[in-house]
């Protein structure tokens, strides 16, 4: 009597495809994708998370992918879905970097930067402060659980092997970039407006008192006012972080609905 191992093959296929989608997401995740987190932690988390999720995913019919090329295409599709999840969260999180860059340019910190272990580049000091604060806020409030939940739900909304990409997803990506710059300008607006008023006041002082060196006077004044506004608006910044988190959650589900609607 021959024993069939088709069930074992199906389980391994599902686990592999789940692992590929989850790995794609964590490559660009703003928290779990950080480069200063050891790779074996990331691999272990992806493996354990995939093991848990794979037990809840229905066995998909992937009999159409019976050649090496078609199966490779299937793996690439699943990886791209996860990668898009991470890309959405990373792009929306980048609005904080944009805001920090705008603030530093206005208050005179444009030449001051710190090393970012995530991107291996020098970033503005205010952007680094905002990113660290936002990351801590997300971890303390368990907001990163929303991203994990969205990935787990994606296998219910968009089952393995049913992924199809069309033009609507490209439009969503373009809208994301627009939203990123809009959010960045909104975060930086209080400081930018304050410094613009300060520059106007210093210009009036310079006209009325030509002998006064406004440049030397203006630099510390703008730094003090800028830092004061940052401290005064830090409570509002927590609300903005919540908006970014919720927007990430909504955009991921929007992507899933579009991909499912095209099936």
Phi, psi and omega in degrees: 000125181274137179262127181274133178250023180298324181296323179292321177297319179298317180296317180294322178296314179298315180299317181297315182291323176295316180299320181295316180295317181292320178297319178300322180292317186283350176295325183244006180300132184296339180254299185285345180267006181297140184287342179275001172271126182305142183298327182290335172293316180296314180297316179297319180294315179299319181295312182293319178296319178295322179298320180289313184292322183300333179286344180255355183271129177294148180292117183274154177272102180246028181295337179291338180264068187257005176243163181298319181294313182294324179291324175295321177297320178299315179298319180296321178296314180295321177296320181293325177298309178298320179298323178294324175301310180295323180296318179299312181294322181291317182295314180295325178291335181292343177300332178291321177297318180298316179299316179298321178296317179296318180295316181297324179294327183279323185267357175100014178262018185299331181267358180260128180213161178232161181278129178260116181290347180284310184257356181059035178227168175276130180236157180301148184294323178291321177298319179297319178298314180296319182294317178297316179297315180296320179296314178297320179297319179295320181289319181294321182270006180058031180291335178294344177294332178297319179294318178296319178295320180297320178294318179296319179290337183298331180285340175275318181284318182234086184300161179300134177088003181245022185275132175218128181257133178228186187296333181299328180291323176295321177295320178298320179297318178295320178296327179298315180297322177296317180294326180297311181293322178298314179295320178299317178295324180293320179296320183276352187303313181301315180292317181299316180296319180297316181290326177296318177295320178297316178299320178297317179295319179294326177295320178295318178298320181296323179289322182279334181228079184299333183285348181275132179279095185291329182296314179294322180288323187288326183301305180294327179297315181293323178295314181296314180295319180297314179295324179296317179293322178300316179293322180290330184259008183295330176294321176293327180298327176299320177295323179294321177299319177299319178297318179297318180297313180294324178295321177299315179301314182292320181293325178295316179291328176295318177299317180296318180295320179294317179294323179288323181292338180271356181282000000 
